[in-house]
Amino acid sequence: MARAKQIQERRAKKRGETGGDRVVATNRRARHDYEILDTLECGLVLTGSEVKSLREGTAQIAESYARIDNDELWIYQMHIPPWRFAVGFGSHDPDRKRKLLAHRKQITKWEHEVNTQSLTIVPLKLYFKDGRAKVEIAMAKGRKQQDRRQALAKRDAERDMARAARHIEKFG
């Protein structure tokens, strides 16, 4: 048994999986298009072939979004391609809606906020945590083009200030 554990550790080390978390997909565009107000980590209800496909690192969440239907949290348009060895009965629909697992109080709180304000729920990243597939979702408010430009200008100004501060500390 100890020998098998050593082999698993060696393989994980070779792949660079020293920690428990391994990011499968990120939605970098979401932070640009939306102003993130609140985040939540949710579990996913998946089939076996979907998990195996995720472990290969082939998923896309750029166009996906989440909704609350009948007091349940669902994610739509998250593309998990079929696992290459799953054929016929063992395969899955790549674009089906998937249920997200979260606490009831959190779901009702988010449902109230989304319904009262004009907010949307977008996924930020999909990852494995302690062997379980998780998705980080965010309650977000859409940005207009002018707001995006202002956010970029603000970020650039902060970078310039940090760069100048480092330069003064180094040479100053």
ROTI-434442 format. One record per residue: x, y, z of N, C-alpha, C, O in turn. Coordinates in steps of 0.05 Angstrom, whole numbers. Last residue first. Example, Ala and Ser with C-alpha at 12.3 -4.5 7.8 and 13.67 -1.06 7.14 Angstrom:
<pts>
     nx     ny     nz    cax    cay    caz     cx     cy     cz     ox     oy     oz
    257    -45    142    273    -21    143    258      1    157    268     23    161
    264   -114    156    246    -90    156    264    -66    156    285    -66    169
</pts>
This chain:
<pts>
     nx     ny     nz    cax    cay    caz     cx     cy     cz     ox     oy     oz
    324   1097    -82    319   1121    -70    329   1132    -46    323   1154    -38
    324   1050   -109    345   1069   -115    344   1094    -98    362   1111   -100
    282   1020    -84    307   1007    -94    330   1027    -97    353   1021    -90
    242   1055    -71    254   1038    -50    280   1027    -59    299   1024    -43
    231   1076   -122    242   1094   -101    255   1078    -79    276   1085    -69
    212   1031   -147    236   1044   -158    248   1062   -137    273   1062   -134
    166   1021   -118    187   1001   -118    213   1013   -127    235   1007   -117
    137   1067   -133    144   1062   -105    167   1042   -102    185   1046    -86
    130   1059   -188    146   1082   -178    155   1078   -149    177   1085   -142
     97   1013   -186    124   1012   -199    142   1034   -190    165   1030   -185
     52   1034   -161     67   1012   -148     95   1010   -160    115   1006   -145
     37   1071   -200     44   1080   -173     60   1059   -159     80   1065   -145
     26   1037   -243     47   1057   -246     56   1067   -218     80   1071   -214
    -17   1008   -222      8    994   -229     31   1014   -231     53   1008   -222
    -55   1049   -217    -45   1035   -193    -19   1020   -199     -1   1020   -182
    -62   1061   -271    -51   1081   -253    -41   1068   -227    -20   1076   -217
    -85   1013   -290    -59   1022   -300    -46   1043   -282    -22   1042   -278
   -133   1014   -261   -114    992   -257    -86   1000   -266    -66    994   -253
   -157   1060   -283   -151   1059   -255   -130   1038   -248   -112   1042   -232
   -162   1044   -337   -146   1067   -330   -138   1067   -301   -115   1073   -294
   -199   1001   -330   -172    996   -341   -153   1019   -334   -130   1014   -327
   -242   1029   -310   -230   1008   -293   -202   1002   -303   -184    998   -287
   -254   1062   -353   -246   1074   -328   -232   1054   -310   -213   1060   -296
   -270   1024   -391   -246   1041   -396   -236   1053   -370   -212   1054   -366
   -315   1004   -365   -292    986   -371   -267   1002   -375   -246    995   -365
   -348   1048   -366   -339   1038   -340   -315   1020   -344   -297   1020   -327
   -357   1052   -421   -343   1074   -408   -332   1065   -381   -310   1072   -373
   -387   1005   -430   -361   1009   -443   -345   1030   -429   -320   1027   -426
   -415    982   -368   -417    994   -394   -389    999   -405   -369    996   -390
   -419    920   -333   -406    946   -337   -412    956   -365   -414    940   -384
   -465    885   -291   -453    890   -317   -442    918   -319   -453    937   -309
   -451    857   -230   -466    878   -244   -451    884   -269   -427    889   -269
   -455    792   -200   -441    813   -213   -460    832   -226   -483    825   -233
   -436    741   -159   -459    758   -165   -446    784   -176   -430    796   -162
   -400    684   -181   -400    711   -170   -426    725   -178   -437    721   -200
   -373    620   -164   -391    637   -179   -392    664   -165   -385    667   -142
   -329    569   -173   -332    594   -159   -350    613   -175   -343    620   -198
   -340    501   -167   -341    524   -185   -344    549   -167   -361    549   -149
   -307    437   -160   -320    461   -148   -321    483   -170   -304    483   -188
   -300    369   -152   -302    390   -171   -318    413   -158   -340    409   -147
   -254    341   -105   -282    346   -113   -282    370   -132   -268    390   -128
   -202    335    -88   -213    314   -104   -242    319   -113   -253    302   -127
   -192    383    -61   -191    358    -46   -206    336    -62   -220    320    -50
   -219    414   -113   -210    420    -86   -214    394    -70   -236    385    -66
   -213    434   -179   -215    412   -161   -204    420   -134   -182    432   -132
   -251    486   -213   -227    474   -203   -233    449   -186   -257    444   -179
   -268    543   -248   -275    515   -244   -250    500   -236   -230    502   -249
   -286    611   -238   -267    590   -243   -278    563   -235   -296    561   -218
   -332    644   -244   -305    655   -246   -284    634   -252   -267    638   -269
   -398    647   -270   -376    631   -259   -349    645   -264   -344    655   -285
   -447    696   -252   -428    686   -271   -407    668   -257   -400    674   -234
   -509    723   -247   -491    705   -233   -473    692   -254   -483    679   -273
   -529    792   -245   -527    766   -258   -508    749   -243   -491    759   -227
   -577    844   -228   -552    830   -225   -553    803   -240   -574    793   -246
   -612    893   -215   -606    880   -241   -578    868   -240   -559    880   -249
   -646    875   -153   -628    892   -169   -624    878   -196   -631    855   -200
   -683    835   -139   -689    863   -133   -671    882   -148   -680    904   -156
   -662    786   -158   -689    795   -166   -694    824   -161   -708    837   -176
   -613    783   -132   -614    783   -161   -641    793   -171   -642    808   -191
   -628    783    -77   -612    805    -88   -613    806   -119   -614    828   -130
   -659    735    -74   -671    761    -67   -655    784    -80   -667    802    -91
   -620    698    -89   -644    701   -105   -657    728   -100   -667    741   -118
   -583    703    -47   -575    711    -74   -599    715    -92   -600    733   -108
   -615    683     -5   -604    710     -3   -597    720    -31   -603    743    -38
   -625    631    -23   -648    650    -20   -638    679    -18   -651    697    -28
   -572    610    -23   -588    611    -48   -611    632    -45   -615    647    -64
   -559    614     31   -543    629     12   -559    632    -14   -559    653    -27
   -596    578     53   -596    606     61   -582    624     41   -590    646     35
   -580    529     29   -606    540     24   -607    570     31   -618    586     15
   -514    523      2   -532    523     25   -558    538     18   -557    558      3
   -504    488    -60   -499    510    -42   -519    509    -19   -539    494    -21
   -487    460   -120   -493    453    -92   -485    477    -74   -461    484    -72
   -517    463   -184   -496    472   -165   -506    468   -137   -529    471   -130
   -531    423   -239   -539    433   -214   -515    440   -197   -495    426   -196
   -527    441   -307   -516    425   -285   -524    439   -259   -524    463   -257
   -551    431   -374   -550    447   -349   -542    429   -326   -550    406   -325
   -506    407   -426   -530    406   -409   -528    424   -385   -506    432   -377
   -466    403   -465   -476    430   -458   -501    429   -440   -517    448   -440
   -452    349   -474   -432    368   -465   -443    395   -455   -430    408   -439
   -483    293   -448   -488    316   -465   -469    338   -456   -470    346   -433
   -440    235   -442   -458    255   -432   -462    277   -452   -447    279   -472
   -429    162   -445   -423    190   -451   -445    209   -440   -465    200   -430
   -446    110   -436   -428    122   -417   -422    151   -421   -412    165   -404
   -475     94   -481   -489     98   -456   -472    113   -435   -483    127   -419
   -429    115   -526   -456    107   -523   -468    114   -497   -471    138   -490
   -366    117   -491   -381    114   -516   -410    105   -510   -414     90   -492
   -311    146   -465   -339    140   -460   -354    140   -486   -355    159   -501
   -261    162   -479   -265    133   -477   -294    126   -470   -300    102   -470
   -263    218   -480   -256    204   -505   -261    174   -503   -265    161   -524
   -318    251   -452   -293    237   -447   -288    219   -471   -306    206   -481
   -345    309   -484   -347    281   -476   -320    269   -472   -300    276   -486
   -331    375   -455   -332    356   -477   -334    327   -468   -324    321   -446
   -370    418   -424   -351    397   -416   -352    376   -438   -372    362   -440
   -390    482   -420   -383    461   -440   -362    443   -429   -339    451   -425
   -444    512   -394   -417    504   -387   -410    480   -404   -423    459   -402
   -497    528   -402   -477    532   -424   -448    528   -415   -430    539   -426
   -515    542   -334   -522    537   -361   -498    542   -379   -481    558   -373
   -526    518   -269   -507    531   -287   -513    522   -316   -517    498   -321
   -572    531   -216   -565    516   -240   -545    532   -256   -546    556   -257
   -599    523   -153   -579    538   -168   -570    521   -191   -561    498   -187
   -667    526   -132   -643    510   -138   -625    526   -156   -635    541   -173
   -717    549   -128   -700    548   -104   -676    530   -108   -665    520    -88
   -734    548   -183   -747    532   -162   -729    528   -138   -727    505   -128
   -672    571   -205   -698    561   -214   -709    543   -192   -696    524   -184
   -624    617   -214   -638    603   -192   -666    597   -202   -683    615   -207
   -567    610   -257   -594    619   -251   -605    604   -228   -597    582   -222
   -505    628   -289   -521    612   -270   -548    626   -265   -550    650   -268
   -468    618   -350   -481    635   -330   -497    617   -312   -502    594   -318
   -415    615   -400   -435    604   -382   -446    625   -362   -433    646   -358
   -375    627   -434   -402    636   -442   -423    627   -423   -447    631   -428
   -330    605   -408   -330    633   -416   -358    643   -422   -364    666   -416
   -318    555   -392   -339    568   -377   -342    597   -386   -355    613   -372
   -299    492   -415   -300    520   -422   -324    533   -407   -346    523   -408
   -250    440   -406   -276    452   -400   -275    481   -408   -254    494   -407
   -206    396   -397   -219    406   -421   -247    416   -415   -266    400   -418
   -174    368   -361   -171    397   -363   -184    409   -388   -175    429   -398
   -180    317   -346   -162    321   -369   -158    351   -374   -140    359   -390
   -218    323   -308   -191    317   -299   -171    320   -321   -147    324   -316
   -263    329   -340   -252    353   -326   -224    348   -316   -207    366   -317
   -270    277   -357   -263    297   -377   -252    322   -363   -234    334   -374
   -283    254   -308   -259    245   -322   -250    265   -343   -227    269   -347
   -331    281   -298   -309    284   -280   -283    276   -293   -263    290   -291
   -362    261   -341   -357    290   -339   -333    295   -320   -316    312   -326
   -366    208   -329   -351    215   -353   -345    245   -353   -324    253   -364
   -399    210   -283   -372    199   -282   -355    208   -305   -332    216   -302
   -434    273   -276   -433    244   -281   -404    236   -282   -386    253   -282
   -444    322   -223   -433    312   -248   -436    282   -251   -439    268   -231
   -459    377   -190   -470    350   -193   -462    341   -221   -471    352   -241
   -411    416   -154   -424    410   -179   -435    381   -178   -422    363   -168
   -408    466   -102   -402    440   -113   -418    436   -138   -437    451   -144
   -385    533    -98   -407    514   -100   -395    487   -110   -376    486   -125
   -369    593    -67   -358    568    -77   -380    547    -76   -393    543    -55
   -381    660    -86   -390    636    -71   -378    612    -84   -377    609   -108
   -377    732    -81   -370    706    -92   -379    684    -74   -383    687    -50
   -401    796   -101   -399    775    -80   -392    749    -94   -400    745   -117
   -391    833   -142   -401    842   -117   -397    822    -95   -390    829    -72
   -353    853   -197   -359    831   -179   -367    841   -152   -352    857   -140
   -374    879   -255   -364    888   -229   -373    867   -209   -397    863   -204
   -356    851   -319   -374    855   -296   -359    866   -272   -335    863   -269
   -317    847   -358   -344    855   -366   -363    861   -343   -383    875   -346
   -272    831   -329   -270    854   -347   -299    865   -352   -303    889   -352
   -285    786   -303   -276    808   -286   -274    834   -303   -274    856   -292
   -299    753   -347   -319    762   -328   -310    785   -311   -326    803   -306
   -253    737   -374   -270    759   -386   -290    770   -366   -299    793   -368
   -234    694   -348   -220    719   -345   -236    743   -355   -234    765   -346
   -253    642   -321   -268    661   -338   -256    689   -334   -266    705   -318
   -217    580   -324   -223    606   -312   -238    624   -332   -236    620   -356
   -212    511   -308   -219    532   -327   -224    558   -311   -234    557   -289
   -183    482   -269   -189    469   -295   -195    491   -315   -185    490   -338
   -136    484   -218   -155    499   -234   -158    486   -261   -138    480   -274
   -132    448   -161   -122    448   -189   -143    461   -206   -165    451   -209
   -114    441    -93   -129    455   -113   -116    453   -141    -91    456   -143
    -77    417    -60   -102    403    -65   -118    415    -87   -134    402    -99
     -8    418    -86    -30    427    -68    -55    412    -75    -55    395    -93
     22    394   -126     30    390    -98      8    398    -79      5    386    -58
     21    380   -183     -2    381   -166      6    377   -137     -4    358   -124
     58    373   -223     57    399   -210     33    402   -192     25    425   -185
     67    325   -246     47    342   -259     46    370   -246     34    388   -257
    104    305   -209    113    309   -237     93    327   -252    102    343   -269
     73    301   -164     95    319   -164    104    326   -192    111    349   -199
     39    260   -181     27    287   -175     49    308   -175     45    330   -185
     76    218   -185     61    227   -208     50    255   -204     51    272   -222
     92    214   -131    112    220   -152     98    231   -177    108    250   -189
     44    200   -106     57    225    -99     77    234   -120     79    257   -127
     35    150   -130     16    171   -134     28    199   -128     24    218   -143
     80    122   -110     77    126   -139     58    149   -145     63    165   -162
     69    123    -56     93    136    -65     91    141    -95     99    162   -105
     22     92    -55     21    120    -47     45    135    -56     43    158    -65
     43     43    -70     24     56    -88     21     85    -81     19    102    -99
     75     32    -25     88     35    -52     69     49    -71     78     67    -86
     39     24     15     56     48     16     69     53    -11     74     76    -18
     16    -24      0      0      0      0     17     25      0     11     45    -13
</pts>
